[in-house]
Amino acid sequence: MKNVSKKIGRVAENRRARNDYQIEETLEVGLVLLGSEVKSLRSGRASISESYASENKGCLVLINSNIPIYPAARENHEPKRMRQLLLKAKERDKYLNMIRREGYTLVPLALYFNMNGIVKLTLGIAKGRKKQDKRDLNKQRDWDRQKQRILKQY
């Protein structure tokens, strides 16, 4: 049932992340947003493909995510501003320690509205993939597709 709610209110998805990074763990966090940002998200316009999560003054923030301005708003927001992520202190410390280690990063995977209408972000703790690893992954995916086709025929 949880996956269904994610698909209903999906606003933005980072499809390249699963190809460029090896996702080891995922977590769901909230975002501190302004009213005009929420209105813009409800109209379905956002991009998280070039964004990442990092530390700023002891807090986790989402950097370089693009939520365009909402034209009907009286006071608008800056489209690419840093947005604070909401998670418990224990979790925050755990993930801050993980991203401080070499090779790990927090990559946004999906931005969506949950069943209660609250904006949520799915983050993945990831390690970067090298070019050869990406090639091997693509070969494995192609072979799996071919296997499925062969099995379906017989």
C-alpha atoms as a printed R data frame, in Angstrom:
    type eleno elety resid chain resno      x       y       z
1   ATOM     1    CA   MET     A     1  0.000   0.000   0.000
2   ATOM     2    CA   LYS     A     2  2.920   2.312   0.694
3   ATOM     3    CA   ASN     A     3  4.178   2.149  -2.910
4   ATOM     4    CA   VAL     A     4  0.705   2.972  -4.206
5   ATOM     5    CA   SER     A     5  0.653   6.262  -2.265
6   ATOM     6    CA   LYS     A     6  4.001   7.240  -3.741
7   ATOM     7    CA   LYS     A     7  2.770   6.715  -7.277
8   ATOM     8    CA   ILE     A     8 -0.458   8.670  -6.773
9   ATOM     9    CA   GLY     A     9  1.132  11.998  -5.846
10  ATOM    10    CA   ARG     A    10  4.506  11.733  -7.592
11  ATOM    11    CA   VAL     A    11  5.897  15.134  -8.578
12  ATOM    12    CA   ALA     A    12  9.489  14.448  -9.664
13  ATOM    13    CA   GLU     A    13 11.722  11.429 -10.084
14  ATOM    14    CA   ASN     A    14 15.482  11.045 -10.514
15  ATOM    15    CA   ARG     A    15 15.747   8.199 -13.022
16  ATOM    16    CA   ARG     A    16 19.476   8.556 -13.621
17  ATOM    17    CA   ALA     A    17 20.301   7.994  -9.942
18  ATOM    18    CA   ARG     A    18 19.861   4.224 -10.030
19  ATOM    19    CA   ASN     A    19 22.158   4.038 -13.064
20  ATOM    20    CA   ASP     A    20 24.856   6.404 -11.804
21  ATOM    21    CA   TYR     A    21 24.881   5.208  -8.186
22  ATOM    22    CA   GLN     A    22 24.592   1.963  -6.294
23  ATOM    23    CA   ILE     A    23 21.760   2.620  -3.824
24  ATOM    24    CA   GLU     A    24 22.452   0.830  -0.550
25  ATOM    25    CA   GLU     A    25 19.618   2.161   1.612
26  ATOM    26    CA   THR     A    26 16.610   4.441   1.193
27  ATOM    27    CA   LEU     A    27 14.869   6.762   3.608
28  ATOM    28    CA   GLU     A    28 11.832   9.016   3.536
29  ATOM    29    CA   VAL     A    29 12.190  12.605   4.781
30  ATOM    30    CA   GLY     A    30 10.075  15.734   4.877
31  ATOM    31    CA   LEU     A    31 10.988  19.151   3.477
32  ATOM    32    CA   VAL     A    32 10.686  22.687   4.841
33  ATOM    33    CA   LEU     A    33  8.844  24.523   2.062
34  ATOM    34    CA   LEU     A    34  7.170  27.863   1.497
35  ATOM    35    CA   GLY     A    35  3.549  28.154   0.366
36  ATOM    36    CA   SER     A    36  4.438  29.159  -3.172
37  ATOM    37    CA   GLU     A    37  6.718  26.116  -3.437
38  ATOM    38    CA   VAL     A    38  3.918  23.757  -2.431
39  ATOM    39    CA   LYS     A    39  1.570  25.368  -4.971
40  ATOM    40    CA   SER     A    40  4.216  24.981  -7.670
41  ATOM    41    CA   LEU     A    41  4.685  21.309  -6.717
42  ATOM    42    CA   ARG     A    42  0.936  20.703  -6.863
43  ATOM    43    CA   SER     A    43  0.968  21.901 -10.450
44  ATOM    44    CA   GLY     A    44  3.550  19.149 -11.092
45  ATOM    45    CA   ARG     A    45  6.597  21.221 -11.958
46  ATOM    46    CA   ALA     A    46  9.849  20.306 -10.235
47  ATOM    47    CA   SER     A    47 13.237  18.804 -11.005
48  ATOM    48    CA   ILE     A    48 15.510  16.867  -8.666
49  ATOM    49    CA   SER     A    49 17.728  15.285 -11.317
50  ATOM    50    CA   GLU     A    50 20.783  17.440 -10.551
51  ATOM    51    CA   SER     A    51 20.256  17.775  -6.810
52  ATOM    52    CA   TYR     A    52 21.898  16.146  -3.797
53  ATOM    53    CA   ALA     A    53 21.677  16.308  -0.016
54  ATOM    54    CA   SER     A    54 24.506  17.683   2.086
55  ATOM    55    CA   GLU     A    55 25.319  19.133   5.490
56  ATOM    56    CA   ASN     A    56 24.862  22.811   6.319
57  ATOM    57    CA   LYS     A    57 25.405  23.996   9.906
58  ATOM    58    CA   GLY     A    58 24.681  20.561  11.361
59  ATOM    59    CA   CYS     A    59 21.468  20.043   9.340
60  ATOM    60    CA   LEU     A    60 20.785  18.082   6.205
61  ATOM    61    CA   VAL     A    61 19.734  20.262   3.268
62  ATOM    62    CA   LEU     A    62 18.654  19.585  -0.302
63  ATOM    63    CA   ILE     A    63 20.873  21.501  -2.712
64  ATOM    64    CA   ASN     A    64 20.250  22.405  -6.367
65  ATOM    65    CA   SER     A    65 16.657  21.170  -6.583
66  ATOM    66    CA   ASN     A    66 14.577  23.254  -8.949
67  ATOM    67    CA   ILE     A    67 11.030  24.225  -7.958
68  ATOM    68    CA   PRO     A    68  9.945  26.945 -10.406
69  ATOM    69    CA   ILE     A    69  8.193  30.097  -9.213
70  ATOM    70    CA   TYR     A    70  4.413  30.099  -8.871
71  ATOM    71    CA   PRO     A    71  3.143  33.026 -10.974
72  ATOM    72    CA   ALA     A    72 -0.054  33.644  -8.973
73  ATOM    73    CA   ALA     A    73  1.756  34.029  -5.616
74  ATOM    74    CA   ARG     A    74  2.187  37.452  -4.010
75  ATOM    75    CA   GLU     A    75  5.573  36.575  -2.505
76  ATOM    76    CA   ASN     A    76  7.534  34.048  -4.499
77  ATOM    77    CA   HIS     A    77 10.518  31.901  -3.597
78  ATOM    78    CA   GLU     A    78 13.957  31.458  -5.119
79  ATOM    79    CA   PRO     A    79 13.749  28.425  -7.459
80  ATOM    80    CA   LYS     A    80 17.078  26.794  -6.545
81  ATOM    81    CA   ARG     A    81 17.364  27.662  -2.859
82  ATOM    82    CA   MET     A    82 18.637  25.226  -0.220
83  ATOM    83    CA   ARG     A    83 15.759  23.390   1.463
84  ATOM    84    CA   GLN     A    84 16.096  21.885   4.914
85  ATOM    85    CA   LEU     A    85 15.281  18.193   5.305
86  ATOM    86    CA   LEU     A    86 13.189  17.016   8.250
87  ATOM    87    CA   LEU     A    87 14.231  13.858  10.055
88  ATOM    88    CA   LYS     A    88 14.852  12.768  13.628
89  ATOM    89    CA   ALA     A    89 18.109  13.753  15.326
90  ATOM    90    CA   LYS     A    90 19.276  10.152  15.681
91  ATOM    91    CA   GLU     A    91 18.695   9.469  11.975
92  ATOM    92    CA   ARG     A    92 20.305  12.784  11.000
93  ATOM    93    CA   ASP     A    93 23.467  11.946  12.942
94  ATOM    94    CA   LYS     A    94 23.587   8.453  11.437
95  ATOM    95    CA   TYR     A    95 23.326   9.716   7.852
96  ATOM    96    CA   LEU     A    96 25.682  12.645   8.425
97  ATOM    97    CA   ASN     A    97 28.307  10.166   9.596
98  ATOM    98    CA   MET     A    98 27.670   7.995   6.539
99  ATOM    99    CA   ILE     A    99 28.080  10.830   4.029
100 ATOM   100    CA   ARG     A   100 31.228  12.050   5.742
101 ATOM   101    CA   ARG     A   101 32.815   8.729   4.819
102 ATOM   102    CA   GLU     A   102 34.527   8.694   1.472
103 ATOM   103    CA   GLY     A   103 32.443   7.587  -1.481
104 ATOM   104    CA   TYR     A   104 28.967   7.943   0.047
105 ATOM   105    CA   THR     A   105 26.396  10.564  -0.895
106 ATOM   106    CA   LEU     A   106 22.695  11.220  -0.338
107 ATOM   107    CA   VAL     A   107 20.868  11.241  -3.666
108 ATOM   108    CA   PRO     A   108 17.197  12.207  -4.024
109 ATOM   109    CA   LEU     A   109 15.212   9.492  -5.795
110 ATOM   110    CA   ALA     A   110 11.628  10.776  -5.779
111 ATOM   111    CA   LEU     A   111  9.615  13.796  -4.660
112 ATOM   112    CA   TYR     A   112  5.927  13.158  -3.994
113 ATOM   113    CA   PHE     A   113  2.843  13.942  -1.929
114 ATOM   114    CA   ASN     A   114  1.877  11.234   0.572
115 ATOM   115    CA   MET     A   115 -1.719  10.201   1.331
116 ATOM   116    CA   ASN     A   116 -2.080  13.116   3.796
117 ATOM   117    CA   GLY     A   117 -1.002  15.683   1.196
118 ATOM   118    CA   ILE     A   118  2.426  16.281   2.755
119 ATOM   119    CA   VAL     A   119  5.494  16.650   0.519
120 ATOM   120    CA   LYS     A   120  7.991  13.833   1.054
121 ATOM   121    CA   LEU     A   121 11.372  13.077  -0.478
122 ATOM   122    CA   THR     A   122 12.912   9.634  -0.870
123 ATOM   123    CA   LEU     A   123 16.685   9.750  -0.435
124 ATOM   124    CA   GLY     A   124 19.135   6.994  -1.237
125 ATOM   125    CA   ILE     A   125 22.472   6.446   0.452
126 ATOM   126    CA   ALA     A   126 24.627   5.737  -2.546
127 ATOM   127    CA   LYS     A   127 28.104   4.960  -3.767
128 ATOM   128    CA   GLY     A   128 29.160   6.187  -7.189
129 ATOM   129    CA   ARG     A   129 29.513   3.680  -9.994
130 ATOM   130    CA   LYS     A   130 32.442   3.602 -12.352
131 ATOM   131    CA   LYS     A   131 31.997   3.424 -16.127
132 ATOM   132    CA   GLN     A   132 32.769  -0.306 -16.270
133 ATOM   133    CA   ASP     A   133 30.264  -1.026 -13.489
134 ATOM   134    CA   LYS     A   134 27.575   0.810 -15.474
135 ATOM   135    CA   ARG     A   135 28.393  -1.260 -18.565
136 ATOM   136    CA   ASP     A   136 28.164  -4.488 -16.576
137 ATOM   137    CA   LEU     A   137 24.833  -3.389 -15.107
138 ATOM   138    CA   ASN     A   138 23.437  -2.622 -18.576
139 ATOM   139    CA   LYS     A   139 24.595  -6.000 -19.893
140 ATOM   140    CA   GLN     A   140 22.952  -7.758 -16.948
141 ATOM   141    CA   ARG     A   141 19.663  -5.861 -17.487
142 ATOM   142    CA   ASP     A   142 19.672  -6.723 -21.204
143 ATOM   143    CA   TRP     A   143 20.317 -10.382 -20.456
144 ATOM   144    CA   ASP     A   144 17.500 -10.449 -17.871
145 ATOM   145    CA   ARG     A   145 15.099  -8.949 -20.432
146 ATOM   146    CA   GLN     A   146 16.112 -11.538 -23.029
147 ATOM   147    CA   LYS     A   147 15.654 -14.342 -20.497
148 ATOM   148    CA   GLN     A   148 12.145 -13.117 -19.720
149 ATOM   149    CA   ARG     A   149 11.263 -13.007 -23.429
150 ATOM   150    CA   ILE     A   150 12.604 -16.518 -23.989
151 ATOM   151    CA   LEU     A   151 10.741 -17.910 -20.974
152 ATOM   152    CA   LYS     A   152  7.547 -16.167 -22.042
153 ATOM   153    CA   GLN     A   153  7.695 -17.797 -25.496
154 ATOM   154    CA   TYR     A   154  8.012 -21.352 -24.143
